[in-house]
Amino acid sequence: MRTRKKWPRLGRLLALLFVSALVASTFGTTATAAQRHDPHDFTLTILHNNDGESQLINAGSGIEDFGGAARFATVVRREKAAANRGGGGSLLVSSGDNFLAGPEFNASLASGVPFYDTIALDLLDYDAIALGNHDFDFGPDVLAEFLSGYKHPGWPPYLSANLDFSNEPVLQAFVDDGVIAPSTVVREKGREIGIIGAITPELNFITSPRDVVVGQDVAGAVQAEIDELTADGVEIIILISHLQDVDDDIALAAEIDGVDVMVAGGGDETLANPGDLLVPGDVVFGSYPLLASDIDGTTIPVVTTAGDYKYLGKLVVDFDSDGNVTAFDGGPIRIAGGSNPDGVKSNWQMQKRVVNPVMDFVAGLADNIIATSEVALEGRRDPGIRTEETNLGNLVADSQLWQATELAADFGLPTPDVALQNGGGIRNNSLIPAGPISELNTFEIVPFLNFISIVPDIPRAQFKQILERAVSGAPGSEGRFAQVAGFSFEYDAAGTAQVLDPDGNIITPGSRVVTVTLDDATSIVSGGAVVSGADLTVATIDFLAGGGDGYPFMDAPFTRVGVTYQQALANYLIGPLGGSITASQYPEGGEGRIVALP
């Protein structure tokens, strides 16, 4: 647990005094939020966001006038100043996924420490930040580099109560220095505020924490921090969590006691009320805030925002002298520029130090056209890449099978029979129109630092269980849904779904996979039964080969062949495809590699 006392900079203090005097002389004295209540009461403005995910320039194609770290910084500073003028306190927190693989983050990898995302978060001056699953996508070493780039080492603290870093020395060093902690205490306007972090217990399945131990009892870990903070006299407690779905936060609330506000992350839900301005295309998930009940039936406001720096959440909470919540209100603030009625100018410092250099890097990738497509390529998540076969999924899987085949002999390995790519590793979440394909597009499609890998000697029965894992979430949208090459298969979602224990062991074998047939017509599974025969050699990415997304490779030895899956895709477009993606090769709707039986 760390403690920070917030003292305004002298210039900021003088500016606030000047503005207050000007307002009083012009309009007369107006009661502040603190003055409207008993003098012992306290009003706290909680400013929050989540899932920034390196979307530093703007909110993306077609919505360039929204989002962006520079506009976000302008709104944060405005809202902090307004809260201080009102006589209350303010906090700024992030509930995880603070960077993400892609062209923008590649600008950071190319430039080195400090990463542009670190500079951006440092300039925003957060009070606490939760660790999210994507913060581990490049492994502990890159996360350590990200943390090491802050101008003032040790602040802000990165929080998670249910992670143990003792087996990862590079991150344990940050724990020892207090940079990573289960919780922190911030003093604001004379009141102590405890902030606790938590992360999804599924971390091992969806990212690459290596030897970080992920506690499965999230409620127990959080309650232990609540009890410690309470014993130390902290009366106001906020949970910032990255559980992947705001409904999981609401469920967690029913298992704990003593939290006043919950700030969720990972689900990308848009919470809003009538009249709130939204980024075009965003759909409201629920009201802001949602309401949960703790173990004693006490109401807890639960908030979150859609990611990509598109919104700054603002929850204003009144507390009595004992730290009990007496009232709350708020909503999302859209981050907009251009001619929008709520448009703001970019913060010049963020624009100069972060946005401009990232834009220059990305522009260079966009200018390098490496292929042309005759057909639109489907990369949207749902329905799409995480629910069914798509032509973009086929293209990515084919590139991996080809690249692994090209390199297998160099590593003394057998030629792969099949290839697998999880839908969650295909990230563009868009329908790419027919036309030019740039190097930037390849980074947008497959951005992670995943290396093409070859896994020989996989028994057919095990391969069936790998596919059972791939369809275990069907018909729902799951990142583990597979895109495939070298074979086709049929599955029935009415069959029994495979279930794993927290260590990735199969406790309920699946019965959904009905047929599996290699491209050369070799039958691997027929009528749900495994056909005896030779083992298979699988091409995939190292994330899956190592058990990511719960794929049961069961510690099978695998070899990385030195090419990332982004490089494999680019090489495949330039090489075998000769820069041309034809409609006959990759028709819209796919070609029947994956069939969901009615």
C-alpha positions, 0 to 999 in steps of 0.5 A: 500500500502506497500513500501520496499527498497531492499538493497543487503546483504553485502556478496552478494554485495562483491561477485558481485563486485568480479565477476564484476572485474574478468569478466572485467579483463578477457574479457574486459569491456562489455556494460550492458543492462542499458548502451545500452540505455539512462542513464535514461532508466531502465531494469527490470527482472521480475521473476515469477511463480504461482500455486506452490501448495505444489509440493515441492519435484519434479514435480511428478510421472514419471517426478521426474527429474523436478521441486522441490523447492530446484532446483527452489531456485537454478535457482531463485538465479542464475537469480537474480544474472545475472540480477544484473550483467547486471546493471538492477533490478529484482523482484520475484513474485508469482501469487497465489495458494501458497499451496494446500491440499495433502500429502505434505501439510499434512506434514506441518499440522502435523509439525505445524507452520511454515509450510514447504510451508511458509519456502520455500517461505521465503527462495525464498525471494519474493517481492510480492505474490498474494492470490490464491483460494487454499490459502483459501481451509482450511479456514481463520484460516489455511491461518493465520497460514501459513502467521504467519510462516515467519521469518520476519513478514510482508514481503513479502506482500500478495496482492489482491485489490478486497478482504475485510477482515473486517469480518474475524478478524484473517485475518484483523489483517494481513491487519492492519499490512500491510501483506495483502494489495491491492498493494505494492511499491518496490524500485529497482535500484532507481525506484519505482515499484507498484505491485497490486494483484487481485483474481477471483470473483468466490472465494466463489464458488470454495473455503472456504473464509468464511466471506471474502467479494469478490469484483465482480468488479475486473477492478474497484478495480484494476483501483483504485489502479492504480490511487492511485499509479500513484497519488503517482508518481509511474510510473511502475505498475505490476498486479499479478492476480489469475483469473483462466484463462489467457484469463480472464487477457487478457479480464481484460486488455481491461477494465483498463489503466496504467498497464505495465505488467500482471502476471497471475495465476490459469490457469496452461498454458504453455507459450513458444517460439520455442527452449524453453525447456519444462517438458515432457508432457507439451503442449504449450498454447501460446507464451511467452509473450501473448499480450493484449491491455488496454482500450487505445489500449496500448500493455501489455505483459501478462505472466504466467507459468505452476505450481508445480515449473516446470518453472521460468518465466523470462520477461525482460522489458525496460522502458524509463525515464517516465516509459513507456515500450519500449521493452520486451523479455523472456521465461520460464526457465525449472526447471530440475535436473539429467542428463538433459542439463539444470539440476541444483543442489538443493539448500542445505538449501531448501533441508535440511529445506523443501524437506527432511522432506516432503519426509520423511513424504510422504514416510511413507504414501507410504509404507502403502498399504491398498488395491489392485485394479484389474482395472486402476482408472480414475482420470484425469481431462479432459476427465475424472473426470470433464467431465464424470462418472469415476470408481474412481469418483464412488469409492469416492462417494460410500465411502461417502455414506457408511461412512455417512450411518454408522454414521448417527444414531450416530448423530440422522440423517436419512440414506442418500439416495444419495451421491455427490462429485464434480470432482474438489475435486478429485485431483490426475489428473492421471490414477492410474494403477491396483495394490497396493493402498497406504495411500498416494494414498488416500491423492493424490485423496482426499486431502482437509480438507473436512468433510463428511456431511449429509443434510436431507430434500432436496426437490426433486425439489431442488435436481434436481437444485443441479444436474443442477448446476453439469452439467451446465458447460457441455460439458466443463471441470468444477470442479463442475461436480458431481460424484455420488452414490445411483442413476443414472441420464441422462442429455442433454447438449443442454438444458438450463444451470443453471445460478447463480448470484454472491450470489449463487441465481438461476436466470436461472433454468436449463433444462438439467437434464432429468431423475433421478432414485434411486438405488432402482428404485424410480423415482425422475425426469422423462422426465425433470419433478420432480416426487412428493414424499418424500424429500431426504437425501444427503451425501456430503462434507461440502464444497458442503453442504455450497454452494461450487462450487455454489451447491444450497443447499440454506443454508439447515442445515447439520451435519458434522459427524467427518470424512474427505473424505480422511478418508472415502475413506481409511475406505471404502477400508479397510472395506467394500471392504476388501482391494480389488477393483474389475473390476466387481464393478468398471469397466473402463468407469464406470457403467452408473450412469451418461449418457450424451444424444446425 
